[in-house]
Amino acid sequence: MNRSAEVGEFAEQMAATLASAGFPRMAARVMMALMVTESGRLTAEELMERLGVSAAAVSGAVRFLQSLTIIRRLTIPGTRRHQYELPDHPWYDAANSQGPLYTQLIGLSEKGLTAMPEGSNVARRTSEMVDYFRFLRERMPQLGEEWRASREKSQSTASTA
């Protein structure tokens, strides 16, 4: 098997693993196609061709990935066409963009708690959910900074080796 085929197999295996964990299958395939493209950019037509899927499948997948800030859409200068790009730090960006979602979930849950019988299992589970999303909202920026520092340290170690 040549390197290109091995990389393609890696991308498909990763997409299948993500899909088995609950990530939408087509979104996983699009994300991994972008991941294994040297530029990290492809047009919708290129994605359709590489993945052997319809325009509607690509459209739904990129819409989903954009909503998570995992990819972004770029206009090709001088045209009405777009490329989809995997940014330099998609995992970091996606994780750090969820603060407003956590805040919304906390607010909705707290409002729901007022309607629940005090001391009930429903209230206990909902209260735990509030605590969990508060924890995530507070810790995600710190974890992102720790990741950035760790990445910089490993990159500087690699460049001096």
Residue pairs with C-beta under 8 A, 6 or more apart in sequence:
1 9
7 36
8 36
10 36
11 29
11 32
11 33
11 35
11 36
12 29
12 32
14 28
14 32
14 35
15 25
15 28
15 29
15 31
15 32
16 25
16 28
18 28
18 31
18 32
19 25
19 28
24 61
24 64
26 51
26 53
26 57
26 58
26 60
26 61
27 60
27 61
27 64
27 65
29 51
29 53
29 61
30 47
30 51
30 58
30 61
30 62
30 65
30 71
30 84
31 65
31 70
31 71
31 86
33 42
33 47
33 50
33 51
34 40
34 41
34 42
34 71
34 84
34 85
34 86
35 86
40 85
40 86
40 87
41 74
41 83
41 84
41 85
41 86
42 50
42 83
42 84
43 76
43 81
43 82
43 83
43 84
44 55
44 58
44 59
44 62
44 82
44 84
47 53
47 58
47 62
47 84
48 54
48 55
48 57
48 58
51 57
51 58
62 71
62 73
62 84
65 71
65 84
66 72
66 73
68 94
68 97
69 90
69 93
69 94
69 97
70 86
70 90
70 93
70 94
71 84
71 85
71 86
71 87
71 90
72 84
72 85
72 87
73 82
73 83
73 84
73 85
74 82
74 83
74 84
74 85
75 81
75 82
76 82
76 83
87 93
92 144
92 147
92 148
95 140
95 143
95 144
96 140
96 141
96 144
98 136
98 140
99 137
99 140
99 141
102 133
102 134
102 136
102 137
102 140
103 137
105 129
105 133
106 130
106 133
106 134
106 137
109 126
109 129
109 130
109 133
110 130
112 126
113 123
113 126
113 127
113 130
116 122
116 123
116 126
117 123
